[in-house]
Amino acid sequence: MQRVLVGAVGVAGTIMLLLGSAMAQPRYGPNTIQCTTVTPDQANKAAKLLFQGAKVLWFCPHCGDKSPSLWSRIETLSVTGSGDTQRHIQINGRAQAIDLAYLFYLSTDGAAHNVAQAVGCATRGVPASVVGPMTPLRRYRLDLSIEVMQTKANGARWEMDGTAPDPRVRGGLYRGGKQVQSLACGHQETFRLSCLNGTVVTVNAETTIVLVVEDKDPIDNDPIGGITTAFERFMLQPSRWVKPGSVTGQIKSAALALTPVK
């Protein structure tokens, strides 16, 4: 049974997050409201965290919640309002004001972090992060493919002699706010890197991979870029190459593949 939201809607200076009916919402009382009013800067930061497809959950200890809700997903979001104090965030088309203090988003460390605290709205009696419901763990073989751009971000060559970079990958798997496995691989003088080579990993949909790619040099390594994504993206299509959710820097393209271990 979905809980019903109790609270004012349309109050000036209040940010309103409008959520779909599938998302269970806390039952607020007069003494539980904390971050329904936020600054324009806080509203903009919240909108970046609550992008389309982002996984979120609710946890309101002041409302009697003993554990976090099930995961839900952001489908649509828009920011409206004017002036220096009033902003409204509309999510999934529902006109119900919610409190950022009780909304948590899935972060790259595999934990659910409090939205209000992340955007700088002070809270009381609310944890900074929680561990959301976990799907079953499964074993896969992991492969990684990366193509590096021909030059650094400033247009310079990777090496003084004009040869290709020596890409090195380091990082790991994160779940529940902790690193659960380290990953590392690399090659010399190549713009196309294929590595990890079937490394066995134990993951679920709430596991996140975070990788940093550098050009290995004798003194200081040059940054190439980063890769971050949740494994849920890949478990839908095991054994097929899938693009990560976030690829940054001088990485031209990247793909990961999961092959189930029988």
C-alpha positions, 0 to 999 in steps of 0.5 A: 500500500502506497503511503500518502504525503501530507504537507503544503504544496505551492508555498513560496520559497519551497522546492517541490519534487514531484514523483511518480505513483510507483515511488513510495513516499514518507508520511510527513508530520508537522515536526518532520519537514526539513528541506522542502525549502532550498536555495536556487543553487541547492535546487540546481545541485539536486537536479544534477543528482536526480538525472533521468534514470537515476536510482533513488530510495526513501528513508524517513526515520522521523516518520517511523521507517525502520529500513529504506524503501525499495529502489525507484528510478527517476523518469522525468525532471524539470526545474521551474521558479524565478527570483532568488529564493524559489525553485521547484523540481518536478519529477515523474509528473506528480504534484506532491512536495517532498523533503530532500532530507528523506530522499537518497540517490545511488552514488558511485560507491554503491551506497545511497547518499542523502540528497539534502546533505549532498546539496548543502541543506542542513538536516537533523536525525538523518544519516548521510548514507544508507545501504539500500536493498541488494539483489542477488550476487552473481559471478561474471567474467569482465572484459574492458575495451578502451580507445584513447584520443590521439592527443592530450586535452591541450592538443599535445602528443602523449609522448615526446617522440610521437609514439602512442601512450602507455595506458594504465587502468586502475580502480575497482568495484564498489558496493554498499559504500565500500570497495569490494574488489580492486582492478588494474591492467594496461599495455604499452604504446597503444591507442586501443586497449583491451584488458582485464581479460575475463577477470572474475568479478562477483557483482549485482545490480547495485555494484558500481565500477569506477576506473581511472585511466592514465598514461604511464610515464617515468616521472608523472603519469598523464591523466587520460580519463575515467569510467564510471557505471553501475553493473545493472546496465550490463547485467541486462545484456550479459556477454555483449559489449555495452557502453558505460554510463559515464566516460570522461577525459581523452577516452574516445570510446569504452565498452565493458562485457560481462560473461556469466560464469557457470 
